[in-house]
Amino acid sequence: MQTVILWAGRAALVAVLAVVVSGALNPMHDASRFAPAPDVVEHVVYGYLMTLLAIVSFPRINPWLIGGTFLGLGAGFEVAQIFALVSGTFQWKDLVSNAAGVAAALAPLAVGRFRNS
């Protein structure tokens, strides 16, 4: 499993470096073309902040349980929108954005665990 994580991290690094170099060398680079919608950014930021702040606020609770709880709550809220129990409409991008925020908050813990094993 460690090998998979190691190579996945390396592949992601190469992909990000390719995008960065492409943007840096292209004089016609349009950064706004790749900017996510404000709604997506909002979901990522809230997922990240709620997870991170809950981990800090409740140090005795397993961080992975906290992350899973927020993933479940986000998914439940999106499903509740399908049945008009809350305002808004179900959108896959909201669900994925919530998960990305939670994953971003938990990523340093995963890296730390990987490094210590």
Contact map, one row per residue, 1 for C-alpha under 8 A:
111110000000000000000000000000000000000000000000000000000000000000000000000000000000000000000000000000000000000000000
111111000000000000000000000000000000000000000000000000000000000000000000000000000000000000000000000000000000000001000
111111100000000000000000000000000000000000000000000000000000000000000000000000000000000000000000000000000000000000000
111111110000000000000000000000000000000000000000000000000000000000000000000000000000000000000000000000000000000000000
111111111000000000000000000000000000000000000000000000000000000000000000000000000000000000000000000000000000000000000
011111111100000000000000000000000000000000000000000000000000000000000000000000000000000000000000000000000000000000000
001111111110000000000000000000000000000000000000000000000000000000000000000000000000000000000000000000000000000000000
000111111111000000000000000000000000000000000000000000000000000000000000000000000000000000000000000000000000000000000
000011111111100000000000000000000000000000000000000000000000000000000000000000000000000000000000000000000000000000000
000001111111110000000000000000000000000000000000000000000000000000000000000000000000000000000000000000000000000000000
000000111111111000000000000000000000000000000000000000000000000000000000000000000000000000000000000000000000000000000
000000011111111100000000000000000000000000000000000000000000000000000000000000000000000000000000000000000000000000000
000000001111111110000000000000000000000000000000000000000000000000000000000000000000000000000000000000000000000000000
000000000111111111000000000000000000000000000000000000000000000000000000000000000000000000000000000000000000000000000
000000000011111111100000000000000000000000000000000000000000000000000000000000000000000000000000000000000000000000000
000000000001111111110000000000000000000000000000000000000000000000000000000000000000000000000000000000000000000000000
000000000000111111111000000000000000000000000000000000000000000000000000000000000000000000000000000000000000000000000
000000000000011111111100000000000000000000000000000000000000000000000000000000000000000000000000000000000000000000000
000000000000001111111110000000000000000000000000000000000000000000000000000000000000000000000000000000000000000000000
000000000000000111111111000000000000000000000000000000000000000000000000000000000000000000000000000000000000000000000
000000000000000011111111100000000000000000000000000000000000000000000000000000000000000000000000000000000000000000000
000000000000000001111111110000000000000000000000000000000000000000000000000000000000000000000000000000000000000000000
000000000000000000111111111010000000000000000000000000000000000000000000000000000000000000000000000000000000000000000
000000000000000000011111111010000000000000000000000000000000000000000000000000000000000000000000000000000000000000000
000000000000000000001111111000000000000000000000000000000000000000000000000000000000000000000000000000000000000000000
000000000000000000000111111110000000000000000000000000000000000000000000000000000000000000000000000000000000000000000
000000000000000000000011111110000000000000000000000000000000000000000000000000000000000000000000000000000000000000000
000000000000000000000000011111000000000000000000000000000000000000000000000000000000000000000000000000000000000000000
000000000000000000000011011111100000000000000000000000000000000000000000000000000000000000000000000000000000000000000
000000000000000000000000000111111100000000000000000000000000000000000000000000000000000000000000000000000000000000000
000000000000000000000000000011111110000000000000000000000000000000000000000000000000000000000000000000000000000000000
000000000000000000000000000001111110000000000000000000000000000000000000000000000000000000000000000000000000000000000
000000000000000000000000000001111110000000000000000000000000000000000000000000000000000000000000000000000000000000000
000000000000000000000000000001111111000000000000000000000000000000000000000000000000000000000000000000000000000000000
000000000000000000000000000000111111100000000000000000000000000000000000000000000000000000000000000000000000000000000
000000000000000000000000000000000111110110000000000000000000000000000000000000000000000000000000000000000000000000000
000000000000000000000000000000000011111110000000000000000000000000000000000000000000000000000000000000000000000000000
000000000000000000000000000000000001111111000000000000000000000000000000000000000000000000000000000000000000000000000
000000000000000000000000000000000000111111100000000000000000000000000000000000000000000000000100000000000000000000000
000000000000000000000000000000000001111111110000000000000000000000000000000000000000000000001100100000000000000000000
000000000000000000000000000000000001111111111000000000000000000000000000000000000000000000000000100000000000000000000
000000000000000000000000000000000000011111111100000000000000000000000000000000000000000000000000000000000000000000000
000000000000000000000000000000000000001111111110000000000000000000000000000000000000000000000100110010000000000000000
000000000000000000000000000000000000000111111111000000000000000000000000000000000000000000000000111111000000000000000
000000000000000000000000000000000000000011111111100000000000000000000000000000000000000000000000000010000000000000000
000000000000000000000000000000000000000001111111110000000000000000000000000000000000000000000000010010000000000000000
000000000000000000000000000000000000000000111111111000000000000000000100000000000000000000000000111111000000000000000
000000000000000000000000000000000000000000011111111100000000000000000000000000000000000000000000010111111000000000000
000000000000000000000000000000000000000000001111111110000000000000000000000000000000000000000000000010001000000000000
000000000000000000000000000000000000000000000111111111000000000000000100000000000000000000000000000000000000000000000
000000000000000000000000000000000000000000000011111111100000000001100100000000000000000000000000000001001100000000000
000000000000000000000000000000000000000000000001111111110000000000000000000000000000000000000000000000001100000000000
000000000000000000000000000000000000000000000000111111111000000000000000000000000000000000000000000000000000000000000
000000000000000000000000000000000000000000000000011111111100000001000000000000000000000000000000000000000000000000000
000000000000000000000000000000000000000000000000001111111110111001000000000000000000000000000000000000000000000000000
000000000000000000000000000000000000000000000000000111111110000000000000000000000000000000000000000000000000000000000
000000000000000000000000000000000000000000000000000011111110000000000000000000000000000000000000000000000000000000000
000000000000000000000000000000000000000000000000000001111111100000000000000000000000000000000000000000000000000000000
000000000000000000000000000000000000000000000000000000111111110000000000000000000000000000000000000000000000000000000
000000000000000000000000000000000000000000000000000000000111110000000000000000000000000000000000000000000000000000000
000000000000000000000000000000000000000000000000000000100111111011000000000000000000000000000000000000000000000000000
000000000000000000000000000000000000000000000000000000100011111111000000000000000000000000000000000000000000000000000
000000000000000000000000000000000000000000000000000000100000111111100000000000000000000000000000000000000100000000000
000000000000000000000000000000000000000000000000000000000000011111110000000000000000000000000000000000000100000000000
000000000000000000000000000000000000000000000000000000000000111111111000000000000000000000000000000000000000000000000
000000000000000000000000000000000000000000000000001001100000111111111100000000000000000000000000000000000000000000000
000000000000000000000000000000000000000000000000001000000000001111111110000000000000000000000000000001100100000000000
000000000000000000000000000000000000000000000000000000000000000111111111000000000000000000000000000000000000000000000
000000000000000000000000000000000000000000000000000000000000000011111111100000000000000000000000000000000000000000000
000000000000000000000000000000000000000000000010011000000000000001111111110000000000000000000000000001000000000000000
000000000000000000000000000000000000000000000000000000000000000000111111111000000000000000000000011001000000000000000
000000000000000000000000000000000000000000000000000000000000000000011111111100000000000000000000000000000000000000000
000000000000000000000000000000000000000000000000000000000000000000001111111110000000000000000000000000000000000000000
000000000000000000000000000000000000000000000000000000000000000000000111111111000000000000000010010000000000000000000
000000000000000000000000000000000000000000000000000000000000000000000011111111100000000000000010000000000000000000000
000000000000000000000000000000000000000000000000000000000000000000000001111111110000000000000000000000000000000000000
000000000000000000000000000000000000000000000000000000000000000000000000111111111000010000000000000000000000000000000
000000000000000000000000000000000000000000000000000000000000000000000000011111111100000011100110000000000000000000000
000000000000000000000000000000000000000000000000000000000000000000000000001111111110000001000000000000000000000000000
000000000000000000000000000000000000000000000000000000000000000000000000000111111111110000000000000000000000000000000
000000000000000000000000000000000000000000000000000000000000000000000000000011111111111111000000000000000000000000000
000000000000000000000000000000000000000000000000000000000000000000000000000001111111100011000000000000000000000000000
000000000000000000000000000000000000000000000000000000000000000000000000000000111111110000000000000000000000000000000
000000000000000000000000000000000000000000000000000000000000000000000000000000011111111110000000000000000000000000000
000000000000000000000000000000000000000000000000000000000000000000000000000000011111111000000000000000000000000000000
000000000000000000000000000000000000000000000000000000000000000000000000000010011011111100000000000000000000000000000
000000000000000000000000000000000000000000000000000000000000000000000000000000001001111110000000000000000000000000000
000000000000000000000000000000000000000000000000000000000000000000000000000000001001011111000000000000000000000000000
000000000000000000000000000000000000000000000000000000000000000000000000000001001101001111100000000000000000000000000
000000000000000000000000000000000000000000000000000000000000000000000000000001101100000111110100000000000000000000000
000000000000000000000000000000000000000000000000000000000000000000000000000001000000000011111110000000000000000000000
000000000000000000000000000000000000000000000000000000000000000000000000000000000000000001111111000000000000000000000
000000000000000000000000000000000000000100000000000000000000000000000000000000000000000000111111100000000000000000000
000000000000000000000000000000000000001100100000000000000000000000000000000001000000000001111111110000000000000000000
000000000000000000000000000000000000000000000000000000000000000000000000011001000000000000111111111000000000000000000
000000000000000000000000000000000000000000000000000000000000000000000000000000000000000000011111111100000000000000000
000000000000000000000000000000000000000110110010000000000000000000000000000000000000000000001111111110000000000000000
000000000000000000000000000000000000000000110111000000000000000000000010010000000000000000000111111111000000000000000
000000000000000000000000000000000000000000010010000000000000000000000010000000000000000000000011111111100000000000000
000000000000000000000000000000000000000000010011000000000000000000000000000000000000000000000001111111110000000000000
000000000000000000000000000000000000000000111111100000000000000000000000000000000000000000000000111111111000000000000
000000000000000000000000000000000000000000010011001000000000000000100110000000000000000000000000011111111100000000000
000000000000000000000000000000000000000000000001000000000000000000100000000000000000000000000000001111111110000000000
000000000000000000000000000000000000000000000001000000000000000000000000000000000000000000000000000111111111000000000
000000000000000000000000000000000000000000000001101100000000000000000000000000000000000000000000000011111111000000000
000000000000000000000000000000000000000000000000001100000000001100100000000000000000000000000000000001111111110000000
000000000000000000000000000000000000000000000000000000000000000000000000000000000000000000000000000000111111111000000
000000000000000000000000000000000000000000000000000000000000000000000000000000000000000000000000000000011111111100000
000000000000000000000000000000000000000000000000000000000000000000000000000000000000000000000000000000000111111110000
000000000000000000000000000000000000000000000000000000000000000000000000000000000000000000000000000000000111111111000
000000000000000000000000000000000000000000000000000000000000000000000000000000000000000000000000000000000011111111100
000000000000000000000000000000000000000000000000000000000000000000000000000000000000000000000000000000000001111111110
000000000000000000000000000000000000000000000000000000000000000000000000000000000000000000000000000000000000111111111
010000000000000000000000000000000000000000000000000000000000000000000000000000000000000000000000000000000000011111111
000000000000000000000000000000000000000000000000000000000000000000000000000000000000000000000000000000000000001111111
000000000000000000000000000000000000000000000000000000000000000000000000000000000000000000000000000000000000000111111
000000000000000000000000000000000000000000000000000000000000000000000000000000000000000000000000000000000000000011111
